[in-house]
Amino acid sequence: MLEKSDRPWGKYEVLQESATHKVKCIWVNPGQRLSYQRHAKRAEHWFIVQGTGEVTIDGEIKPFKPGDTVEFGIGVLHRIANTGGEQVVFVEVQTGTYFGEDDIERIEDDFGR
């Protein structure tokens, strides 16, 4: 069985994992946001499935809607925030050399992690 995890901002489920990539489905609750973070060993590509909100990439904030994609490379600061009234759902594809949850450097976090 692949990993599932509840988080203070919502939840995620790993859909596929290999030596070259990892695929997750992520749900972000209304009014919540992930930490402002970066990764040393992976890049990410997001496909927004449901909901609206804002993404921050290296300090630049942009709105998103279903069907939008977001990409950022290794070491790029990023965050997603749900500013709408329904859950945000997106599929995240990670590429790189390591995909562990310990490859997260949090710059700012609403939950004190």
Gaussian input, Z-matrix of N, CA and C with variables (Angstrom, degrees):
# hf/3-21g

backbone

0 1
 N
 C     1     B1
 C     2     B2     1     A1
 N     3     B3     2     A2     1     D1
 C     4     B4     3     A3     2     D2
 C     5     B5     4     A4     3     D3
 N     6     B6     5     A5     4     D4
 C     7     B7     6     A6     5     D5
 C     8     B8     7     A7     6     D6
 N     9     B9     8     A8     7     D7
 C    10    B10     9     A9     8     D8
 C    11    B11    10    A10     9     D9
 N    12    B12    11    A11    10    D10
 C    13    B13    12    A12    11    D11
 C    14    B14    13    A13    12    D12
 N    15    B15    14    A14    13    D13
 C    16    B16    15    A15    14    D14
 C    17    B17    16    A16    15    D15
 N    18    B18    17    A17    16    D16
 C    19    B19    18    A18    17    D17
 C    20    B20    19    A19    18    D18
 N    21    B21    20    A20    19    D19
 C    22    B22    21    A21    20    D20
 C    23    B23    22    A22    21    D21
 N    24    B24    23    A23    22    D22
 C    25    B25    24    A24    23    D23
 C    26    B26    25    A25    24    D24
 N    27    B27    26    A26    25    D25
 C    28    B28    27    A27    26    D26
 C    29    B29    28    A28    27    D27
 N    30    B30    29    A29    28    D28
 C    31    B31    30    A30    29    D29
 C    32    B32    31    A31    30    D30
 N    33    B33    32    A32    31    D31
 C    34    B34    33    A33    32    D32
 C    35    B35    34    A34    33    D33
 N    36    B36    35    A35    34    D34
 C    37    B37    36    A36    35    D35
 C    38    B38    37    A37    36    D36
 N    39    B39    38    A38    37    D37
 C    40    B40    39    A39    38    D38
 C    41    B41    40    A40    39    D39
 N    42    B42    41    A41    40    D40
 C    43    B43    42    A42    41    D41
 C    44    B44    43    A43    42    D42
 N    45    B45    44    A44    43    D43
 C    46    B46    45    A45    44    D44
 C    47    B47    46    A46    45    D45
 N    48    B48    47    A47    46    D46
 C    49    B49    48    A48    47    D47
 C    50    B50    49    A49    48    D48
 N    51    B51    50    A50    49    D49
 C    52    B52    51    A51    50    D50
 C    53    B53    52    A52    51    D51
 N    54    B54    53    A53    52    D52
 C    55    B55    54    A54    53    D53
 C    56    B56    55    A55    54    D54
 N    57    B57    56    A56    55    D55
 C    58    B58    57    A57    56    D56
 C    59    B59    58    A58    57    D57
 N    60    B60    59    A59    58    D58
 C    61    B61    60    A60    59    D59
 C    62    B62    61    A61    60    D60
 N    63    B63    62    A62    61    D61
 C    64    B64    63    A63    62    D62
 C    65    B65    64    A64    63    D63
 N    66    B66    65    A65    64    D64
 C    67    B67    66    A66    65    D65
 C    68    B68    67    A67    66    D66
 N    69    B69    68    A68    67    D67
 C    70    B70    69    A69    68    D68
 C    71    B71    70    A70    69    D69
 N    72    B72    71    A71    70    D70
 C    73    B73    72    A72    71    D71
 C    74    B74    73    A73    72    D72
 N    75    B75    74    A74    73    D73
 C    76    B76    75    A75    74    D74
 C    77    B77    76    A76    75    D75
 N    78    B78    77    A77    76    D76
 C    79    B79    78    A78    77    D77
 C    80    B80    79    A79    78    D78
 N    81    B81    80    A80    79    D79
 C    82    B82    81    A81    80    D80
 C    83    B83    82    A82    81    D81
 N    84    B84    83    A83    82    D82
 C    85    B85    84    A84    83    D83
 C    86    B86    85    A85    84    D84
 N    87    B87    86    A86    85    D85
 C    88    B88    87    A87    86    D86
 C    89    B89    88    A88    87    D87
 N    90    B90    89    A89    88    D88
 C    91    B91    90    A90    89    D89
 C    92    B92    91    A91    90    D90
 N    93    B93    92    A92    91    D91
 C    94    B94    93    A93    92    D92
 C    95    B95    94    A94    93    D93
 N    96    B96    95    A95    94    D94
 C    97    B97    96    A96    95    D95
 C    98    B98    97    A97    96    D96
 N    99    B99    98    A98    97    D97
 C   100   B100    99    A99    98    D98
 C   101   B101   100   A100    99    D99
 N   102   B102   101   A101   100   D100
 C   103   B103   102   A102   101   D101
 C   104   B104   103   A103   102   D102
 N   105   B105   104   A104   103   D103
 C   106   B106   105   A105   104   D104
 C   107   B107   106   A106   105   D105
 N   108   B108   107   A107   106   D106
 C   109   B109   108   A108   107   D107
 C   110   B110   109   A109   108   D108
 N   111   B111   110   A110   109   D109
 C   112   B112   111   A111   110   D110
 C   113   B113   112   A112   111   D111
 N   114   B114   113   A113   112   D112
 C   115   B115   114   A114   113   D113
 C   116   B116   115   A115   114   D114
 N   117   B117   116   A116   115   D115
 C   118   B118   117   A117   116   D116
 C   119   B119   118   A118   117   D117
 N   120   B120   119   A119   118   D118
 C   121   B121   120   A120   119   D119
 C   122   B122   121   A121   120   D120
 N   123   B123   122   A122   121   D121
 C   124   B124   123   A123   122   D122
 C   125   B125   124   A124   123   D123
 N   126   B126   125   A125   124   D124
 C   127   B127   126   A126   125   D125
 C   128   B128   127   A127   126   D126
 N   129   B129   128   A128   127   D127
 C   130   B130   129   A129   128   D128
 C   131   B131   130   A130   129   D129
 N   132   B132   131   A131   130   D130
 C   133   B133   132   A132   131   D131
 C   134   B134   133   A133   132   D132
 N   135   B135   134   A134   133   D133
 C   136   B136   135   A135   134   D134
 C   137   B137   136   A136   135   D135
 N   138   B138   137   A137   136   D136
 C   139   B139   138   A138   137   D137
 C   140   B140   139   A139   138   D138
 N   141   B141   140   A140   139   D139
 C   142   B142   141   A141   140   D140
 C   143   B143   142   A142   141   D141
 N   144   B144   143   A143   142   D142
 C   145   B145   144   A144   143   D143
 C   146   B146   145   A145   144   D144
 N   147   B147   146   A146   145   D145
 C   148   B148   147   A147   146   D146
 C   149   B149   148   A148   147   D147
 N   150   B150   149   A149   148   D148
 C   151   B151   150   A150   149   D149
 C   152   B152   151   A151   150   D150
 N   153   B153   152   A152   151   D151
 C   154   B154   153   A153   152   D152
 C   155   B155   154   A154   153   D153
 N   156   B156   155   A155   154   D154
 C   157   B157   156   A156   155   D155
 C   158   B158   157   A157   156   D156
 N   159   B159   158   A158   157   D157
 C   160   B160   159   A159   158   D158
 C   161   B161   160   A160   159   D159
 N   162   B162   161   A161   160   D160
 C   163   B163   162   A162   161   D161
 C   164   B164   163   A163   162   D162
 N   165   B165   164   A164   163   D163
 C   166   B166   165   A165   164   D164
 C   167   B167   166   A166   165   D165
 N   168   B168   167   A167   166   D166
 C   169   B169   168   A168   167   D167
 C   170   B170   169   A169   168   D168
 N   171   B171   170   A170   169   D169
 C   172   B172   171   A171   170   D170
 C   173   B173   172   A172   171   D171
 N   174   B174   173   A173   172   D172
 C   175   B175   174   A174   173   D173
 C   176   B176   175   A175   174   D174
 N   177   B177   176   A176   175   D175
 C   178   B178   177   A177   176   D176
 C   179   B179   178   A178   177   D177
 N   180   B180   179   A179   178   D178
 C   181   B181   180   A180   179   D179
 C   182   B182   181   A181   180   D180
 N   183   B183   182   A182   181   D181
 C   184   B184   183   A183   182   D182
 C   185   B185   184   A184   183   D183
 N   186   B186   185   A185   184   D184
 C   187   B187   186   A186   185   D185
 C   188   B188   187   A187   186   D186
 N   189   B189   188   A188   187   D187
 C   190   B190   189   A189   188   D188
 C   191   B191   190   A190   189   D189
 N   192   B192   191   A191   190   D190
 C   193   B193   192   A192   191   D191
 C   194   B194   193   A193   192   D192
 N   195   B195   194   A194   193   D193
 C   196   B196   195   A195   194   D194
 C   197   B197   196   A196   195   D195
 N   198   B198   197   A197   196   D196
 C   199   B199   198   A198   197   D197
 C   200   B200   199   A199   198   D198
 N   201   B201   200   A200   199   D199
 C   202   B202   201   A201   200   D200
 C   203   B203   202   A202   201   D201
 N   204   B204   203   A203   202   D202
 C   205   B205   204   A204   203   D203
 C   206   B206   205   A205   204   D204
 N   207   B207   206   A206   205   D205
 C   208   B208   207   A207   206   D206
 C   209   B209   208   A208   207   D207
 N   210   B210   209   A209   208   D208
 C   211   B211   210   A210   209   D209
 C   212   B212   211   A211   210   D210
 N   213   B213   212   A212   211   D211
 C   214   B214   213   A213   212   D212
 C   215   B215   214   A214   213   D213
 N   216   B216   215   A215   214   D214
 C   217   B217   216   A216   215   D215
 C   218   B218   217   A217   216   D216
 N   219   B219   218   A218   217   D217
 C   220   B220   219   A219   218   D218
 C   221   B221   220   A220   219   D219
 N   222   B222   221   A221   220   D220
 C   223   B223   222   A222   221   D221
 C   224   B224   223   A223   222   D222
 N   225   B225   224   A224   223   D223
 C   226   B226   225   A225   224   D224
 C   227   B227   226   A226   225   D225
 N   228   B228   227   A227   226   D226
 C   229   B229   228   A228   227   D227
 C   230   B230   229   A229   228   D228
 N   231   B231   230   A230   229   D229
 C   232   B232   231   A231   230   D230
 C   233   B233   232   A232   231   D231
 N   234   B234   233   A233   232   D232
 C   235   B235   234   A234   233   D233
 C   236   B236   235   A235   234   D234
 N   237   B237   236   A236   235   D235
 C   238   B238   237   A237   236   D236
 C   239   B239   238   A238   237   D237
 N   240   B240   239   A239   238   D238
 C   241   B241   240   A240   239   D239
 C   242   B242   241   A241   240   D240
 N   243   B243   242   A242   241   D241
 C   244   B244   243   A243   242   D242
 C   245   B245   244   A244   243   D243
 N   246   B246   245   A245   244   D244
 C   247   B247   246   A246   245   D245
 C   248   B248   247   A247   246   D246
 N   249   B249   248   A248   247   D247
 C   250   B250   249   A249   248   D248
 C   251   B251   250   A250   249   D249
 N   252   B252   251   A251   250   D250
 C   253   B253   252   A252   251   D251
 C   254   B254   253   A253   252   D252
 N   255   B255   254   A254   253   D253
 C   256   B256   255   A255   254   D254
 C   257   B257   256   A256   255   D255
 N   258   B258   257   A257   256   D256
 C   259   B259   258   A258   257   D257
 C   260   B260   259   A259   258   D258
 N   261   B261   260   A260   259   D259
 C   262   B262   261   A261   260   D260
 C   263   B263   262   A262   261   D261
 N   264   B264   263   A263   262   D262
 C   265   B265   264   A264   263   D263
 C   266   B266   265   A265   264   D264
 N   267   B267   266   A266   265   D265
 C   268   B268   267   A267   266   D266
 C   269   B269   268   A268   267   D267
 N   270   B270   269   A269   268   D268
 C   271   B271   270   A270   269   D269
 C   272   B272   271   A271   270   D270
 N   273   B273   272   A272   271   D271
 C   274   B274   273   A273   272   D272
 C   275   B275   274   A274   273   D273
 N   276   B276   275   A275   274   D274
 C   277   B277   276   A276   275   D275
 C   278   B278   277   A277   276   D276
 N   279   B279   278   A278   277   D277
 C   280   B280   279   A279   278   D278
 C   281   B281   280   A280   279   D279
 N   282   B282   281   A281   280   D280
 C   283   B283   282   A282   281   D281
 C   284   B284   283   A283   282   D282
 N   285   B285   284   A284   283   D283
 C   286   B286   285   A285   284   D284
 C   287   B287   286   A286   285   D285
 N   288   B288   287   A287   286   D286
 C   289   B289   288   A288   287   D287
 C   290   B290   289   A289   288   D288
 N   291   B291   290   A290   289   D289
 C   292   B292   291   A291   290   D290
 C   293   B293   292   A292   291   D291
 N   294   B294   293   A293   292   D292
 C   295   B295   294   A294   293   D293
 C   296   B296   295   A295   294   D294
 N   297   B297   296   A296   295   D295
 C   298   B298   297   A297   296   D296
 C   299   B299   298   A298   297   D297
 N   300   B300   299   A299   298   D298
 C   301   B301   300   A300   299   D299
 C   302   B302   301   A301   300   D300
 N   303   B303   302   A302   301   D301
 C   304   B304   303   A303   302   D302
 C   305   B305   304   A304   303   D303
 N   306   B306   305   A305   304   D304
 C   307   B307   306   A306   305   D305
 C   308   B308   307   A307   306   D306
 N   309   B309   308   A308   307   D307
 C   310   B310   309   A309   308   D308
 C   311   B311   310   A310   309   D309
 N   312   B312   311   A311   310   D310
 C   313   B313   312   A312   311   D311
 C   314   B314   313   A313   312   D312
 N   315   B315   314   A314   313   D313
 C   316   B316   315   A315   314   D314
 C   317   B317   316   A316   315   D315
 N   318   B318   317   A317   316   D316
 C   319   B319   318   A318   317   D317
 C   320   B320   319   A319   318   D318
 N   321   B321   320   A320   319   D319
 C   322   B322   321   A321   320   D320
 C   323   B323   322   A322   321   D321
 N   324   B324   323   A323   322   D322
 C   325   B325   324   A324   323   D323
 C   326   B326   325   A325   324   D324
 N   327   B327   326   A326   325   D325
 C   328   B328   327   A327   326   D326
 C   329   B329   328   A328   327   D327
 N   330   B330   329   A329   328   D328
 C   331   B331   330   A330   329   D329
 C   332   B332   331   A331   330   D330
 N   333   B333   332   A332   331   D331
 C   334   B334   333   A333   332   D332
 C   335   B335   334   A334   333   D333
 N   336   B336   335   A335   334   D334
 C   337   B337   336   A336   335   D335
 C   338   B338   337   A337   336   D336

   B1=1.4546
   B2=1.5354
   B3=1.3004
   B4=1.4471
   B5=1.5318
   B6=1.2958
   B7=1.4622
   B8=1.5302
   B9=1.3500
   B10=1.4594
   B11=1.5144
   B12=1.3399
   B13=1.4596
   B14=1.5309
   B15=1.3347
   B16=1.4577
   B17=1.5203
   B18=1.3190
   B19=1.4636
   B20=1.5274
   B21=1.3393
   B22=1.4726
   B23=1.5255
   B24=1.3388
   B25=1.4619
   B26=1.5219
   B27=1.3309
   B28=1.4686
   B29=1.5144
   B30=1.3514
   B31=1.4657
   B32=1.5171
   B33=1.3367
   B34=1.4589
   B35=1.5118
   B36=1.3203
   B37=1.4589
   B38=1.5186
   B39=1.3310
   B40=1.4627
   B41=1.5262
   B42=1.3327
   B43=1.4645
   B44=1.5264
   B45=1.3444
   B46=1.4649
   B47=1.5244
   B48=1.3352
   B49=1.4582
   B50=1.5210
   B51=1.3391
   B52=1.4641
   B53=1.5204
   B54=1.3154
   B55=1.4599
   B56=1.5274
   B57=1.3417
   B58=1.4658
   B59=1.5232
   B60=1.3422
   B61=1.4592
   B62=1.5300
   B63=1.3364
   B64=1.4582
   B65=1.5196
   B66=1.3426
   B67=1.4620
   B68=1.5337
   B69=1.3376
   B70=1.4650
   B71=1.5212
   B72=1.3294
   B73=1.4529
   B74=1.5219
   B75=1.3449
   B76=1.4617
   B77=1.5267
   B78=1.3371
   B79=1.4575
   B80=1.5235
   B81=1.3420
   B82=1.4648
   B83=1.5245
   B84=1.3223
   B85=1.4574
   B86=1.5294
   B87=1.3452
   B88=1.4692
   B89=1.5254
   B90=1.3369
   B91=1.4549
   B92=1.5185
   B93=1.3156
   B94=1.4626
   B95=1.5314
   B96=1.3285
   B97=1.4560
   B98=1.5225
   B99=1.3247
   B100=1.4524
   B101=1.5221
   B102=1.3194
   B103=1.4631
   B104=1.5276
   B105=1.3141
   B106=1.4657
   B107=1.5176
   B108=1.3322
   B109=1.4511
   B110=1.5197
   B111=1.3330
   B112=1.4634
   B113=1.5179
   B114=1.3433
   B115=1.4633
   B116=1.5243
   B117=1.3125
   B118=1.4616
   B119=1.5230
   B120=1.3447
   B121=1.4644
   B122=1.5254
   B123=1.3417
   B124=1.4663
   B125=1.5247
   B126=1.3251
   B127=1.4624
   B128=1.5256
   B129=1.3389
   B130=1.4586
   B131=1.5204
   B132=1.3264
   B133=1.4623
   B134=1.5283
   B135=1.3363
   B136=1.4615
   B137=1.5169
   B138=1.3291
   B139=1.4631
   B140=1.5244
   B141=1.3317
   B142=1.4650
   B143=1.5287
   B144=1.3248
   B145=1.4631
   B146=1.5272
   B147=1.3512
   B148=1.4689
   B149=1.5181
   B150=1.3298
   B151=1.4561
   B152=1.5226
   B153=1.3378
   B154=1.4571
   B155=1.5200
   B156=1.3149
   B157=1.4496
   B158=1.5051
   B159=1.3329
   B160=1.4552
   B161=1.5244
   B162=1.3279
   B163=1.4602
   B164=1.5199
   B165=1.3168
   B166=1.4563
   B167=1.5150
   B168=1.3258
   B169=1.4620
   B170=1.5186
   B171=1.3270
   B172=1.4675
   B173=1.5319
   B174=1.3384
   B175=1.4572
   B176=1.5153
   B177=1.3357
   B178=1.4644
   B179=1.5284
   B180=1.3404
   B181=1.4649
   B182=1.5233
   B183=1.3426
   B184=1.4663
   B185=1.5242
   B186=1.3474
   B187=1.4664
   B188=1.5267
   B189=1.3316
   B190=1.4646
   B191=1.5127
   B192=1.3350
   B193=1.4618
   B194=1.5285
   B195=1.3381
   B196=1.4591
   B197=1.5322
   B198=1.3195
   B199=1.4582
   B200=1.5153
   B201=1.3337
   B202=1.4650
   B203=1.5265
   B204=1.3330
   B205=1.4545
   B206=1.5254
   B207=1.3098
   B208=1.4599
   B209=1.5260
   B210=1.3324
   B211=1.4603
   B212=1.5129
   B213=1.3184
   B214=1.4584
   B215=1.5226
   B216=1.3158
   B217=1.4558
   B218=1.5159
   B219=1.3106
   B220=1.4548
   B221=1.5322
   B222=1.3275
   B223=1.4588
   B224=1.5126
   B225=1.3204
   B226=1.4688
   B227=1.5305
   B228=1.3304
   B229=1.4623
   B230=1.5284
   B231=1.3372
   B232=1.4594
   B233=1.5273
   B234=1.3399
   B235=1.4639
   B236=1.5155
   B237=1.3407
   B238=1.4629
   B239=1.5211
   B240=1.3368
   B241=1.4611
   B242=1.5162
   B243=1.3293
   B244=1.4601
   B245=1.5251
   B246=1.3243
   B247=1.4653
   B248=1.5284
   B249=1.3281
   B250=1.4607
   B251=1.5124
   B252=1.3282
   B253=1.4561
   B254=1.5119
   B255=1.3438
   B256=1.4682
   B257=1.5237
   B258=1.3338
   B259=1.4599
   B260=1.5230
   B261=1.3273
   B262=1.4580
   B263=1.5198
   B264=1.3179
   B265=1.4625
   B266=1.5219
   B267=1.3405
   B268=1.4533
   B269=1.5154
   B270=1.3272
   B271=1.4616
   B272=1.5180
   B273=1.3160
   B274=1.4590
   B275=1.5236
   B276=1.3241
   B277=1.4626
   B278=1.5187
   B279=1.3169
   B280=1.4580
   B281=1.5273
   B282=1.3271
   B283=1.4634
   B284=1.5250
   B285=1.3108
   B286=1.4527
   B287=1.5067
   B288=1.3331
   B289=1.4668
   B290=1.5171
   B291=1.3482
   B292=1.4658
   B293=1.5272
   B294=1.3528
   B295=1.4603
   B296=1.5260
   B297=1.3184
   B298=1.4634
   B299=1.5163
   B300=1.3342
   B301=1.4657
   B302=1.5322
   B303=1.3271
   B304=1.4648
   B305=1.5307
   B306=1.3480
   B307=1.4724
   B308=1.5307
   B309=1.3242
   B310=1.4695
   B311=1.5174
   B312=1.3197
   B313=1.4520
   B314=1.5197
   B315=1.3337
   B316=1.4629
   B317=1.5227
   B318=1.3342
   B319=1.4496
   B320=1.5253
   B321=1.3456
   B322=1.4674
   B323=1.5170
   B324=1.3537
   B325=1.4637
   B326=1.5181
   B327=1.3228
   B328=1.4585
   B329=1.5358
   B330=1.3329
   B331=1.4658
   B332=1.5202
   B333=1.3326
   B334=1.4545
   B335=1.5093
   B336=1.3268
   B337=1.4633
   B338=1.5123
   A1=109.21
   A2=116.56
   A3=121.79
   A4=110.17
   A5=116.12
   A6=123.67
   A7=112.98
   A8=114.81
   A9=123.90
   A10=106.36
   A11=116.73
   A12=118.31
   A13=110.75
   A14=115.82
   A15=121.50
   A16=107.74
   A17=116.71
   A18=123.59
   A19=108.17
   A20=117.98
   A21=119.05
   A22=113.17
   A23=117.94
   A24=123.58
   A25=113.69
   A26=118.47
   A27=122.57
   A28=110.57
   A29=117.14
   A30=120.40
   A31=109.72
   A32=115.67
   A33=120.73
   A34=110.00
   A35=114.76
   A36=122.82
   A37=107.96
   A38=116.58
   A39=121.14
   A40=107.96
   A41=116.14
   A42=121.83
   A43=111.94
   A44=115.78
   A45=120.43
   A46=108.31
   A47=115.70
   A48=120.05
   A49=109.62
   A50=115.73
   A51=120.99
   A52=108.02
   A53=116.63
   A54=121.30
   A55=111.79
   A56=117.60
   A57=120.88
   A58=114.74
   A59=117.45
   A60=119.60
   A61=111.60
   A62=114.90
   A63=122.56
   A64=106.96
   A65=116.92
   A66=122.36
   A67=108.36
   A68=115.41
   A69=121.70
   A70=109.94
   A71=116.26
   A72=122.66
   A73=105.07
   A74=115.72
   A75=121.45
   A76=109.28
   A77=115.91
   A78=123.47
   A79=108.03
   A80=117.33
   A81=122.23
   A82=107.93
   A83=116.43
   A84=121.66
   A85=111.75
   A86=117.10
   A87=120.42
   A88=111.52
   A89=115.52
   A90=121.07
   A91=114.95
   A92=118.02
   A93=121.48
   A94=111.17
   A95=115.17
   A96=120.75
   A97=109.38
   A98=115.30
   A99=121.44
   A100=108.56
   A101=116.46
   A102=120.07
   A103=110.29
   A104=115.74
   A105=122.24
   A106=104.37
   A107=117.19
   A108=121.61
   A109=112.28
   A110=114.01
   A111=121.32
   A112=108.11
   A113=114.64
   A114=122.01
   A115=109.72
   A116=116.55
   A117=121.70
   A118=112.72
   A119=116.89
   A120=118.51
   A121=114.80
   A122=117.08
   A123=117.85
   A124=111.98
   A125=114.07
   A126=123.97
   A127=106.66
   A128=116.67
   A129=119.97
   A130=111.10
   A131=114.57
   A132=123.37
   A133=105.56
   A134=117.07
   A135=121.78
   A136=110.26
   A137=116.36
   A138=122.61
   A139=107.13
   A140=116.73
   A141=121.83
   A142=109.11
   A143=116.50
   A144=122.82
   A145=111.44
   A146=116.12
   A147=120.60
   A148=109.34
   A149=115.58
   A150=121.40
   A151=113.54
   A152=113.94
   A153=121.56
   A154=109.52
   A155=115.32
   A156=119.68
   A157=110.85
   A158=114.61
   A159=121.13
   A160=109.94
   A161=115.16
   A162=120.96
   A163=107.74
   A164=115.45
   A165=121.93
   A166=107.32
   A167=116.48
   A168=121.96
   A169=107.58
   A170=115.15
   A171=122.24
   A172=112.06
   A173=116.23
   A174=121.48
   A175=115.79
   A176=118.08
   A177=121.41
   A178=109.59
   A179=116.38
   A180=122.13
   A181=109.34
   A182=115.42
   A183=121.39
   A184=109.44
   A185=117.02
   A186=119.83
   A187=110.47
   A188=115.76
   A189=120.08
   A190=109.78
   A191=114.43
   A192=122.90
   A193=107.74
   A194=118.20
   A195=120.21
   A196=111.46
   A197=115.45
   A198=122.27
   A199=113.60
   A200=117.54
   A201=120.77
   A202=110.45
   A203=115.39
   A204=121.58
   A205=109.19
   A206=115.09
   A207=122.58
   A208=106.73
   A209=116.54
   A210=120.69
   A211=109.94
   A212=116.66
   A213=121.18
   A214=108.95
   A215=113.87
   A216=121.18
   A217=113.39
   A218=115.10
   A219=122.81
   A220=109.00
   A221=116.37
   A222=121.92
   A223=115.49
   A224=118.99
   A225=122.48
   A226=109.29
   A227=116.71
   A228=121.09
   A229=110.11
   A230=116.69
   A231=120.20
   A232=111.17
   A233=113.49
   A234=121.71
   A235=107.65
   A236=116.12
   A237=121.64
   A238=107.39
   A239=116.11
   A240=122.36
   A241=109.42
   A242=116.46
   A243=122.41
   A244=107.67
   A245=116.62
   A246=121.29
   A247=111.77
   A248=116.86
   A249=121.78
   A250=112.64
   A251=115.80
   A252=121.97
   A253=115.23
   A254=117.83
   A255=120.60
   A256=108.87
   A257=115.77
   A258=118.99
   A259=111.32
   A260=115.66
   A261=121.41
   A262=106.32
   A263=116.27
   A264=121.83
   A265=107.38
   A266=116.08
   A267=119.44
   A268=110.84
   A269=114.94
   A270=122.26
   A271=106.75
   A272=115.82
   A273=122.66
   A274=109.27
   A275=116.34
   A276=121.60
   A277=107.57
   A278=116.50
   A279=122.76
   A280=109.22
   A281=116.51
   A282=121.60
   A283=107.88
   A284=115.88
   A285=120.22
   A286=110.92
   A287=115.32
   A288=119.91
   A289=113.69
   A290=117.71
   A291=121.02
   A292=108.50
   A293=116.76
   A294=120.94
   A295=113.77
   A296=118.23
   A297=121.86
   A298=112.40
   A299=115.49
   A300=121.34
   A301=111.85
   A302=117.71
   A303=119.79
   A304=112.46
   A305=117.86
   A306=120.87
   A307=108.99
   A308=115.35
   A309=121.83
   A310=107.89
   A311=116.43
   A312=121.60
   A313=106.45
   A314=116.25
   A315=121.43
   A316=109.94
   A317=116.26
   A318=122.59
   A319=110.14
   A320=115.41
   A321=122.42
   A322=107.12
   A323=116.39
   A324=119.54
   A325=110.11
   A326=116.61
   A327=122.31
   A328=112.91
   A329=116.57
   A330=121.09
   A331=113.14
   A332=118.11
   A333=122.62
   A334=115.22
   A335=117.51
   A336=119.09
   A337=110.24
   D1=136.31
   D2=178.40
   D3=-81.54
   D4=162.73
   D5=-172.58
   D6=-68.88
   D7=140.55
   D8=169.88
   D9=-131.43
   D10=143.41
   D11=-178.35
   D12=-149.78
   D13=130.42
   D14=170.76
   D15=-85.14
   D16=139.37
   D17=-179.65
   D18=-128.14
   D19=164.03
   D20=179.74
   D21=-62.48
   D22=-24.18
   D23=-178.73
   D24=-95.81
   D25=-9.86
   D26=-176.86
   D27=158.30
   D28=-127.01
   D29=180.00
   D30=-161.23
   D31=167.19
   D32=171.04
   D33=-143.76
   D34=159.99
   D35=178.03
   D36=-139.12
   D37=129.17
   D38=176.46
   D39=-79.04
   D40=125.03
   D41=-178.99
   D42=-94.31
   D43=-33.30
   D44=-178.43
   D45=-157.18
   D46=145.75
   D47=178.58
   D48=-147.31
   D49=136.61
   D50=176.44
   D51=-146.28
   D52=-174.35
   D53=178.91
   D54=-71.21
   D55=-18.29
   D56=-174.95
   D57=-111.08
   D58=-13.10
   D59=-178.39
   D60=-162.62
   D61=165.38
   D62=173.38
   D63=-140.53
   D64=140.79
   D65=179.25
   D66=-123.64
   D67=128.35
   D68=179.42
   D69=-125.35
   D70=153.17
   D71=163.91
   D72=-108.78
   D73=130.63
   D74=-174.88
   D75=-124.55
   D76=133.68
   D77=177.55
   D78=-115.10
   D79=126.98
   D80=178.88
   D81=-117.08
   D82=122.63
   D83=-177.30
   D84=-68.84
   D85=152.82
   D86=177.41
   D87=-53.83
   D88=135.99
   D89=178.38
   D90=80.09
   D91=0.88
   D92=-177.31
   D93=-107.76
   D94=162.15
   D95=175.68
   D96=-148.82
   D97=153.96
   D98=176.24
   D99=-79.73
   D100=167.09
   D101=177.70
   D102=-65.98
   D103=154.09
   D104=173.01
   D105=-80.87
   D106=114.65
   D107=-164.72
   D108=-146.18
   D109=170.42
   D110=171.73
   D111=-147.81
   D112=165.29
   D113=-178.40
   D114=-126.06
   D115=142.35
   D116=-178.90
   D117=-87.92
   D118=-19.56
   D119=-171.47
   D120=-128.62
   D121=7.41
   D122=179.72
   D123=-147.42
   D124=150.86
   D125=169.89
   D126=-105.25
   D127=161.27
   D128=179.97
   D129=-135.72
   D130=148.60
   D131=175.56
   D132=-129.93
   D133=124.72
   D134=-179.07
   D135=-111.78
   D136=138.46
   D137=171.06
   D138=-117.56
   D139=116.35
   D140=-177.49
   D141=-78.43
   D142=123.53
   D143=-177.59
   D144=-99.63
   D145=-39.37
   D146=-174.84
   D147=-149.78
   D148=145.77
   D149=172.44
   D150=92.74
   D151=172.46
   D152=-179.52
   D153=-132.73
   D154=157.77
   D155=179.13
   D156=173.77
   D157=-150.36
   D158=-178.16
   D159=-133.72
   D160=143.58
   D161=169.38
   D162=-113.54
   D163=142.69
   D164=174.87
   D165=-116.05
   D166=124.22
   D167=177.33
   D168=-128.49
   D169=116.28
   D170=-177.33
   D171=46.89
   D172=45.03
   D173=175.10
   D174=87.95
   D175=-10.86
   D176=179.79
   D177=-95.28
   D178=123.53
   D179=-177.31
   D180=-100.31
   D181=130.66
   D182=178.91
   D183=-135.43
   D184=143.57
   D185=175.67
   D186=-74.80
   D187=157.60
   D188=173.29
   D189=-138.10
   D190=161.01
   D191=178.09
   D192=-145.10
   D193=170.14
   D194=178.54
   D195=-55.94
   D196=138.08
   D197=-179.17
   D198=95.58
   D199=-15.33
   D200=178.50
   D201=-74.84
   D202=155.66
   D203=173.58
   D204=-123.05
   D205=151.38
   D206=179.89
   D207=-134.75
   D208=132.68
   D209=178.83
   D210=-131.39
   D211=145.10
   D212=171.88
   D213=-154.97
   D214=147.58
   D215=-176.01
   D216=-87.05
   D217=179.60
   D218=177.17
   D219=-58.75
   D220=133.93
   D221=176.27
   D222=83.54
   D223=-1.06
   D224=-178.47
   D225=-85.91
   D226=129.70
   D227=176.93
   D228=-69.09
   D229=138.09
   D230=-177.67
   D231=-154.53
   D232=158.40
   D233=178.03
   D234=-161.43
   D235=148.96
   D236=171.36
   D237=-122.96
   D238=139.39
   D239=179.93
   D240=-130.14
   D241=135.73
   D242=176.40
   D243=-92.96
   D244=107.63
   D245=179.23
   D246=-103.39
   D247=3.55
   D248=-178.56
   D249=-97.85
   D250=-171.99
   D251=-176.89
   D252=-98.88
   D253=-2.76
   D254=177.73
   D255=-124.73
   D256=164.70
   D257=178.07
   D258=-57.84
   D259=141.27
   D260=168.12
   D261=-89.56
   D262=132.77
   D263=176.33
   D264=-125.40
   D265=129.98
   D266=175.12
   D267=-143.93
   D268=153.85
   D269=176.33
   D270=-100.95
   D271=129.54
   D272=-178.33
   D273=-113.02
   D274=125.56
   D275=174.75
   D276=-110.51
   D277=119.85
   D278=179.25
   D279=-101.86
   D280=136.15
   D281=172.82
   D282=-130.14
   D283=149.30
   D284=-179.52
   D285=151.55
   D286=-147.90
   D287=-175.98
   D288=-113.98
   D289=-11.15
   D290=-178.56
   D291=-156.32
   D292=138.36
   D293=-172.03
   D294=-126.16
   D295=15.76
   D296=-179.40
   D297=-68.99
   D298=152.57
   D299=178.86
   D300=-67.19
   D301=-13.71
   D302=178.23
   D303=-82.89
   D304=-0.39
   D305=174.17
   D306=-93.32
   D307=54.45
   D308=177.31
   D309=-130.53
   D310=121.36
   D311=171.28
   D312=-105.83
   D313=108.90
   D314=-178.58
   D315=-87.26
   D316=123.62
   D317=177.99
   D318=-91.05
   D319=-37.30
   D320=178.53
   D321=-146.82
   D322=137.57
   D323=-177.67
   D324=-146.62
   D325=128.78
   D326=-179.45
   D327=-69.43
   D328=-14.86
   D329=-172.97
   D330=-113.45
   D331=11.75
   D332=174.31
   D333=67.66
   D334=26.58
   D335=178.74
   D336=-85.90

